[in-house]
Amino acid sequence: MSSVKLFHHPSPVTIKLKQGGKTVRLNDYIAEKCPSLVGPKAYFSPTPYLFNGHLQTGYAAYYNGSPTMNDVCYEREMLPLPDGGQVSVDWCPPLPQKPFDDTPTLVCLHGLTGGSHESYIRGVLEVITRPPFNYRAVVFNARGCGNTELTTPQLFNGAYTDDLRHVLKHIQKQLPEGTPLAAIGFSLGSNILVKYLGEEGEKAPFVAAMSVANPFDFVNSGYALDRNYIIRKVYSGTMAGNLKRAFGRHAEMLCKNKDVSLDEVMSATTIRQFDDACTRKVFGYSTVNNYYRDASSCRFIEHVRIPLLCMNALDDPISPAESIPYDEIKINPHVILATTDYGGHIGWFEHFRHPTRWVVKPLAEFIVAMFEAHDTRQLPKEARLSPETIDRSVDAIQAEE
């Protein structure tokens, strides 16, 4: 069993609640609304046979979620970009089922070569888009991801935030003015999100955000992935393989960039080698480490100016504990870091017979807390969700077969 540990500024920012106009400090609000983060229920008990970060991470790679995750349906919208590229955004629920209105909306960013199909995304959306939550979500599929055709010789990277800006402008145009927006990013997506939040500061359009399994420091994380043969082969090699498959699907378009050699890309056996052969050249970096330094969200997190919850497992082999920017987090009153000793990389699996992700529960609690603090809709008092109702609902949805 692993207790949740919180780290934050001595005097966290205050939040003004729409309902009643009361003002409360962020840490006190979390203590009141998020029992999975603060109090006697704030602990994670990993599945007994997934007792370390490697097993949790390995299981996450093959986990397809509960059967109800397959009930998560999207409506896809293609979004052209100013440079001729395109991305896709997947709305959930589909628009005929839930037309555009002022329902609070969660914007989701996936991990490396991922998309809206990932179990860690569907696991959150199967909860927050269903009763009693009934929120809206929209997943941003990066260039070339989520079966999105590539139309320019450029994929995505951990430093590039302009596509996110265009997506958010589009989302805001689609929804009524004043609709509360929150954001969640996983792994690489969380790094892009936090970097964007730091760049935008007070201009960010979100009422709150969540960062899950963020690598934070690409230089340090990169060295950690090259630390020994097993780590290099299992994790860095696997990620390099995923990137090469993504490259291969769009090789004809990507090879229009004369700086990129197909043979060099396809011979990469680690993520650093892939980034040297492809990423740094496509985006104009002189070295891989210069790309990694520019991408690292640890350099930007102190400039975030909205409530931000960061969730990291200390045994994560891909986003290592030594990359967590504790000092920068503790000087920013807007940021709360929650760590667990176990959980691996986007794992956090609990229960024996049918493991499910524990992390969905604190994320759902935080999402509801932040949306209810800013929801301008005139809802009956009984529509407000207590932490007990949230946790029971998450358990019930995850247990459905």
C-alpha positions, 0 to 999 in steps of 0.5 A, a space after each residue: 500500500 502506498 500513501 499519496 503524498 502532496 507537495 505544494 507552495 506554503 500558501 496555495 492560490 485561492 479559488 472563488 466558487 461560482 456557487 455562493 461566491 466563497 473563496 477557498 485555498 486550493 489545498 483546502 478545496 482538494 482536501 474537502 473534495 478529493 478524498 483519494 488525495 487527502 485523508 484516510 482514503 488517500 492511498 493506492 494498493 497495487 494489484 498483488 502480482 503487479 508489485 513494481 513499476 516494471 510490471 505495472 508499466 508492462 500491464 498498461 501496454 496490453 491493458 484494453 480496459 473494462 468492457 464499458 470502455 468500448 462504449 466510449 464513442 467519438 465524433 471526429 472533426 478534422 482541423 486544418 492548420 495554417 501550414 497545411 497540416 491537419 490534426 483531428 479532434 474527437 468529441 465525446 459524446 458524439 454531437 447528435 447525442 450531446 449538441 454543443 452547449 455550455 456543458 463543462 468540457 475536458 480537453 485530453 492530450 494523449 501520449 507518444 504516438 497515441 490517440 483517443 483509442 488509448 485505454 488511459 483516455 477511455 478509462 477517464 472518459 467512460 466515467 466523466 461523460 456518463 451519468 451522474 457526471 454528464 460532462 463533455 470531452 474532446 481528444 486532440 489527436 496530434 499530427 499523424 496520430 489516431 489514424 489522422 493522415 499526415 499532410 505535411 512532412 512534420 510529425 509532433 514533438 514534446 516541445 511544439 505547442 502551436 498545434 494545441 493553440 490552434 485546437 483550443 481556439 477551434 474548441 472555444 469557437 465551437 462552444 458557447 462563451 464562458 463554457 468551463 474548460 479543463 485539460 488533462 495530459 498523459 505522458 508526452 501529452 502532459 509535458 506538452 500541456 504543462 509547457 503550454 500552460 507555462 508559456 501562456 500564463 494567465 492567458 490559458 483558457 482553462 479553469 484547471 488542468 491535470 498532468 499524469 505521468 509527466 517526464 518533465 525533464 527530457 534530458 534527465 529522462 533520456 539519460 535514464 532510458 539509456 542507463 542500462 541494457 535492459 531499460 534501453 532495450 525494453 523501454 527506449 527500444 519499444 518507444 523507438 519502435 512505436 515512433 518508427 511505425 508512426 514514421 513508416 505509416 507516413 514515410 512518403 510524406 515525411 521523406 519530402 524533408 530532404 534532411 531526413 534519411 529513411 535508412 537512418 530513421 529505420 535503423 534507430 534502436 533507441 528513442 534518442 537515436 530516433 530523435 537524432 535521426 528525425 525529430 531534431 532535424 524536422 524541427 531545426 534543433 542542432 542537437 538532440 539535447 537542445 531539443 530535449 532542453 527546449 521540450 522540458 516542461 520543468 522549465 515552464 511549470 513555475 509560470 503556470 497560472 491556473 490550478 494544476 494537479 500533477 500525478 506521478 508514480 515514483 517507480 515510473 521507469 519512463 518518467 523517473 522520480 529524479 526528473 520531478 521538479 519539486 523545487 519549481 512546483 513548491 514555489 508556484 502556488 497554483 500547482 499541487 503534486 501528488 505522488 505514490 510510491 508505486 504505479 509505474 507509467 500510467 499504470 496504477 492498477 489495483 484489484 486482483 481478478 480484474 485490475 482497473 486504474 486507481 488513478 481514475 478516482 482522484 482524477 474524477 474527484 479533481 475534475 468534478 471539484 474544478 468544474 463545480 467551482 466554475 460551472 455557471 449553469 443553474 443546476 439543482 442542488 441535488 445535481 452537485 456530486 459529493 466525493 462519496 457519490 463520485 467514488 461509488 460511481 467510478 467503482 460501479 462503472 469500472 466494475 461493469 462487464 
